[in-house]
Amino acid sequence: MSEVEAAIGLRWNNNVSVAAIALISYEYLLLLDKEVEYVWKRPWSLMSCLYLVVRYFGLFLAMVCACWGGLLYMPESLNTSFSLVLLSRCYDLIVLIEWGFSVYFCFAEVILIWRLYAICNQSKLVLHVLVGLFVPIVALSIGTDIYLYSRRSVFSVKEVLTPNAEYCTLSFHIGPMLAIYTSIPIMCYDILLVVLAAATLVRHLREQRKIKMRPNTYMVMIVHYHIIYFALNLTNQILLVVLWANIPPAAMSLSELFNGTAPFILAPRLIISIWDTHANDGCVHISTTFADCVCWTSPPDFEQHEMSPCVEHPESTFSIDKEVVEVETA
């Protein structure tokens, strides 16, 4: 890498880092008031815990990715031994990012599985099939991180020397084919999720059309997010593979920008959007397991809610007290 190329890469790196930090900060502030209302002021549930994981673990990863950006400046005043330590820390940072991506992906998939299980009338068969297929995906992600991102013979950090500055950046020692092969099962699983969600929605639309009732808002919303997540994850997997190829600094920086922001925005928004929509519907039927209204986890209850709203006092929405009908789910 010449001095001019390093300067261009560093400029792209800095611009993308600023954009990523601004985007993630703006997104965080947009959802903060709703987070306080639906999470911190409510009784704890499994879904609220999942929300906090994807919200704040994703925020941490996004900020780390923004600070890294793919090219890190090393001050000239550093001595040789400290430069080696800094290179080692750069490598540890990248390994942390890659492992963090995999962990976040698993939590995001759990949320999608949970929601899909809900709109399928909480079918145990659907849940067991999805979880059974998801376990090998988790094992594959762990194996990929160990083989591709935890061995210096395959993936490492290299020092870039120029007449006026020193940098450390990524170094890939194998081609992108292995990364392509390991991403195929993940994409197949996402295809299964989006197809199952779409099929469930189509069946629901037919049933609602027969009885001349409007579609379930929550089911439409969940399927909509499934489709968006599928497109996002497909793009994310493609860009992760592209990073293994020798691409220009501008393309690498833009890829890092997408991978370091988009996945961390969608998952929290899926949970908050459902809570926010439900709050405006004025129904107090609460599922203690899902922390959501049973109006969208059970079609008969939803139809009853459509015909005769169950709230006389809208201010009681989401309050779990003596007036709340709690529905225990297995």
N, C-alpha and C positions, 0 to 999 in steps of 0.2 A: 504494500500500500504506500503510495507516494504521499508527500506532504500535502499536496493539493487534495487528493482523495480523502486523506484523514481529516482535513479541515472541512470538506464538504460533508463527510459523514458525521462529524461532531456537530456541525450546524444543524443538520437534519435531526440529529439525536436531541439536541437542546429544544428545538422547536416542537418536536413531537412530545417531549416530556412535559413541556408547559401546557400543550393542548390536552394531554391525558390528565394532568393534575386538575386543570380547570374543569374538564368534563366530569370527572368523578366527583369533584367537590360540589359542582352545581347539582348533579344528580342526588348527592347525599342531602343537600339542603332542601331539595324539592320534596323528598319523602320524609323529612325529619318530623314534621308536625303530625303526619299520619302514623308514623312509627310510635311516637309518644302516645297517641290516642289509642291505637290498636294493640300495642305490645306492652309498653311500660305501665299503662293504667289498667290493664286487664289481668285476670288470673293467668298464670303460666299454663301453656299447653305444649304438646310436642311440636306443633306447627310453628308456634312462636319461637321455640328454641331453634328449629331449622332456619327460620327467618334470620335470627341473630347470627347464626353461623355463616350463612351465605352473604349476609349484609356486611359484617365486620371482618370476616376472614377475606372476603372479596375486596373490601376496601384496603386492607393491609397489602394484599397481593398487587392490587392496582397501583398503589403508591410505590411499592418496591419496583415494579416494572417501569414506572415512570422515571424513577431515579436512575435505574439502570439504562434502559433505552437501547442497549446493544453496543455501546461504545463508551468507555469510561476514561476520563482524562487522568493521567498520573503526573503529579508535579515533578519538575526537574530536580528539585532540592532533595528528593528522596535518595537515600543510599541504596546500594545493591541489595542488601539483606532485607531492608524494609520493602523494596519493590517486589521481592519474591513473596513476602508475606501478603502484600496487597494483591498480587496475582492469585495467591491461594484463596484469599477472601472473595475475590471476584468469582472464582470457580464455585466456591461454596454458595455464593449468592445466586448464581444461575441454577445450581442444583436445587436450591430452596424454591426458586420460582417454578421450575419444571415439576417438582413434586407437589408444590402447592396447587398448580393447575389441575393435576390429577385428583387431588383430594377435593377440590372445589367441584370438579366435574362429577364426582361421585355424589356429593350432596345435592347438586342440581338435578341429577337423574333421580335421586330418591324422592325429591319433591314432585317431579313429573309422574313417577310411578304412583305416589300417594294420591295425587289428584286423579289420575287415570283410574285407579282402583275405586275412587269415590264415584265418578260418573258412570262406572260400570255396575252401579248398585251394590258396591262393596262385595263383589264376587270373590270368594276365596280362591277359586280356580284361576282367575285372572291374576290375582296377587301372587299366588305360588308360582305361576308360569313366569311372570315378569321378574320376580326375585330370583328364581332359579336360573334364568338366563342372564341376570345382571351379575351374579357372583363370578362367572368366568370373565366377564368384562372387567370387573375390579381386579381380578388376578392378572389379566392381560395388561392392564394399566400399570400395575406394580412391576411386573416383569419388564415392561418397556422402559420404565423409569430406571430400573436397575441396569439393564443392558445398554441403553442408549445414552442415558444422562448421568450415570454414576460411575462410569469407567473412563479414565483419562485417555485410554487408547482409542476411544470412539468419539468422545466429546470433551473438549477442554477449552481453556482460555489461553490466548497467545498475546504476547506483547508486540505492539507495533511501534517501531522506532522511526522517527523522522528527525531532520536536523534541529528542529526547534521544540519538539514535544514528544512525549511517550503516551501510548494508549494501550488499553487492554480490550480485547474484543473476543467474540466467539470463534471457535475453531472446530470444524467438523472434519473428521478423518475418514468417513465413509459416505457413500452416496445416499440419496433419499429413498431408495427402494424399500429398505427395511421399515422405515417410518410409514411408507405407504401401505405395506402389508399389515402392519399392526393397527392402522387406522380403519381398515375395512370392516372388521367385526364391530367396532364401535358405531360406524355409520349404519351397518345393517340393523343393529339394535335400535338406533334412533328411528330408522325407517319403520321398524315394527311398532314402536310407540306411536308414531304419527299416523300410521295406517289404522291401528286399533282405535285411536282417538277419533279419526275421521269416520270410521265405520260406526262407532257408537253414536256420533252426532247425526249421521244420516238416518240411522234407525230411529233415533229420538225425534227427528224432524218428521219422519213418516207417521209415527205414532201421534204426535201433536197435531199433524194436519188432519188425521182421521177424526179426532175429537174437536177439531176447530179451536185449538188453543195455541197461544204464541209459544215459541221455543224457550227452553230454559236458558236464561241469560248466562248463568254460571257455566253451563256446559259449553255454550258457544265460546265463551271467553277462554276456557281451558284449552279447547281444541285450537283456538286462534293462537294461543301462546305455544302450544305444541308445534304448530307449523313454523312459527317464527324461530323457536329454539332449534328446530331441525335445520332450517336454512342457516342460522347463525353457527351452529356446531359444524355443519358441512364446510362453511367458509373457514372456520377456525382450524379444522383439521387440514384443509388444503394449504392454508398459510403456514401451519406448523411444518408441513412437509417442504414447502417452498424455502423455508429458512435453512434447510439442509443443503440447498443448492447455492451456487455462487452467484448471488444477486447483488445489484447495485445498492449502495447505502440508502438511497431514497426509498427503494422498494422495501428493504428490510425495516426501515424506520416506520413506514406506513403499516406494514404487517404487524410490527410490535404494537403500534397504536391500537389496531383493531383487537388483537389478541389480549391486550392489557386493559381494555375498557368494556367492550360489548358483552362478554360473558358475565361480568360482574354487575351489570345493570338489569338484565332480564329476569333472573331468578327472584331477587327481592321484589321486583315490580309485579310478578305473577301473584305472589302472596298478598301484597298490599292491595292490588287491584280487586281481588276477590273480597277481601275484608271491607274495602271502601264501598264497593257496589252493594254488598249485603247490608251495610249500615244505612244506606239510602233507601233500602226496600222496606224497612220497618217491620222486621220479623224477629221474634224472640225465641224461636225454636233453635236451641243450640246443641250441637254434637260435641260432647266433651272431648272426644278423641281428635276430631278434625278441627275443633274450634271454629266451626263454620255452621251455617244454617243447614238443617236437614232438608230444607226445601229443595236443595239441589243435589243432595246425596240420595234422595229417595223420590222417584216420580210421583207416587200417590200423594205424599205430603206436599209436594210442590203444586200439584193440581189443586189440592184443597186450599193451599195458600193463595193460588191465583183467583179462586172463586170467592173466598172470604178471608181477607187479611186478618192476621191473628194478633194485631197490635192495636191496643186502644190508647196506649201512651208511648209515642215514639221515643221519648227520652229514655225509656227502659231498654232500648236496643243494646244488645251485647252484655247486659248486666245479668250475671248469673246469681240469682237469689231465689226467693220462694216463688216468684211469679214466673221463673224461667222453667220451661219444660226441658229437662235434660234427657237426652237420648243416648244410651250407652251403646257403643258399637264395639264389635269384637275386634 
